[in-house]
Every structure is written in C-alpha cells, then in structure tokens.
Amino acid sequence: MWTEENNALYKKFVFKDFSEAFAFMTRVALAAEKMDHHPSWSNTWNTVEIRLSTHDAGNTVTDRDKKLSRKIDEINSRP
C-alpha cells in the first residue's frame, strides 16, 4: 500500500533477488518515461523504494503521482 509522507507517495517493494528488482525497475522506467513522470527511487539488492511527487507543482502529490503509482502496482502484479 502506498503511503503519503513528506509530500510524496511512498512504497517499498521486496523481490526474490537483485535480478527481479532490476527487471521491475526497468519496466517501471519504461512506463514512467511514456508518462513523462519519473520516480525518485533507490535499490539495494532485492529492495526498491519509490517516492512520487510532482516537482513542477512544488514537490506535492498530484494526480500524475497517483496515476503512476497505480501503473507501478499493475506492473508489480504481473507474473
């Protein structure tokens, strides 16, 4: 579940290993580029942490962030 903290949507994803985490990040990167809305994220081995906020709206949560968060969840739910 995404939580709103510090003017951003936040979620942590944990995968089996680094390869799965990196594959997930690649799929998210392609979707984010298509939406022209890019996450702030970090990856440590099998864990990806994502923060979404809209920089040109003063670093607040907007509909663009909510839309991207739904897309990220959709990507994560694929086998």
Phi, psi and omega in degrees: 000136176284140174240152177258120179212140179052046178060034178210153170275138184228140173205143177250132179244134179239131183241175181296320183201182182298320181300317179294319179297316182292322177298318177300314180298322179296314179296319178295319180300318179295317179293317180297319179298318179298324180274354184053045180212115194246136183281159164262127184209165175220155179224127171229113184047259186258010185242133176237125175248131184236137173234131180240127170206161182259110186296318183280003173249023177083030179057050176238169178277127178234179177300329178298321179291318180296320179295316179293322179298320177295320178295319179297318177298320178297316179298318181293333182276351178287143179292000000 
